[in-house]
């Protein structure tokens, strides 16, 4: 009698189910960029209201550092928000450039 065995996953269960880590990474980056974009829009909306509680600047930078730099940059320019602060005008594109360089390096290294 022949027995059939299921192949053993060689890594994480998510990689075994998707076959590659790229869909998981793409889903994460999509979610984080949408979150960063929405945070910029929400903070711009709150900035127009007097006395409203605002989103902290470090929260906006943290959302960019966690992978949402493209969404944060697009949110800055679409909503015209935080464009007078030099640390946002220079910081967000620098974070985006560093993350792009890191992503390209990882892609071509492995």
C-alpha positions in Angstrom: 0.0 0.0 0.0 1.3 3.4 -1.0 1.1 6.3 1.4 1.0 9.9 0.3 2.6 12.6 2.4 1.8 16.3 2.1 4.9 18.4 1.4 6.4 20.0 4.5 6.5 23.8 4.6 10.1 25.0 4.4 9.5 28.3 6.1 6.7 30.3 7.7 3.1 29.1 7.2 2.2 32.3 5.3 4.9 31.7 2.8 3.8 28.1 2.4 0.2 29.2 1.7 1.1 32.0 -0.7 4.2 30.5 -2.2 6.2 33.7 -1.9 6.6 36.4 0.7 5.9 39.1 -1.9 2.0 39.1 -1.6 2.3 39.4 2.2 4.8 42.3 1.9 2.7 44.0 -0.8 -0.4 43.7 1.4 1.4 45.2 4.4 2.8 48.1 2.4 -0.5 48.8 0.8 -2.2 48.9 4.2 0.5 51.1 5.8 0.5 53.6 2.9 -3.3 53.9 2.9 -3.1 54.5 6.7 -0.4 57.2 6.3 -2.4 58.9 3.5 -5.6 58.8 5.7 -3.7 60.2 8.7 -2.5 63.2 6.6 -6.1 63.8 5.4 -7.5 63.4 8.9 -4.9 65.8 10.4 -5.6 68.4 7.7 -9.3 68.1 8.5 -8.6 68.6 12.2 -6.3 71.5 11.5 -9.2 73.4 9.9 -11.3 73.1 13.1 -10.5 75.4 16.0 -9.6 73.6 19.2 -9.7 70.1 17.7 -7.1 67.6 18.9 -4.5 66.9 16.2 -2.4 64.0 15.2 1.1 64.2 16.6 3.9 64.9 14.2 5.8 61.9 15.5 2.8 59.7 14.7 2.9 61.0 11.1 6.7 60.3 10.9 6.2 56.9 12.5 3.7 55.9 9.9 6.2 56.9 7.3 9.0 55.0 8.9 6.9 51.8 9.2 6.7 51.7 5.4 4.0 54.4 4.6 6.4 57.0 3.3 4.8 57.0 -0.2 1.3 57.5 1.3 2.6 60.2 3.6 4.2 62.1 0.7 1.1 61.8 -1.4 -1.0 62.9 1.5 1.2 65.9 2.1 0.9 67.0 -1.5 -2.8 66.1 -2.1 -4.0 67.8 1.0 -1.4 70.5 1.0 -0.6 69.6 4.6 2.6 70.2 6.5 4.2 71.7 3.4 5.5 74.7 5.3 7.5 72.7 7.7 11.0 72.0 6.4 11.4 68.8 8.3 8.3 67.4 6.6 9.3 68.7 3.1 12.8 67.2 3.4 12.1 64.3 5.8 9.3 62.5 4.1 11.0 62.3 0.6 14.3 61.3 2.3 12.5 58.5 4.2 10.9 57.4 0.9 14.3 57.4 -0.9 15.9 55.4 1.9 13.1 52.9 1.9 13.2 52.6 -1.9 17.0 52.1 -1.9 16.6 49.4 0.9 13.9 47.6 -1.0 15.9 47.6 -4.2 18.9 46.3 -2.4 17.0 43.5 -0.7 15.3 42.6 -4.0 18.5 42.3 -6.0 20.5 40.8 -3.1 18.2 37.9 -2.5 
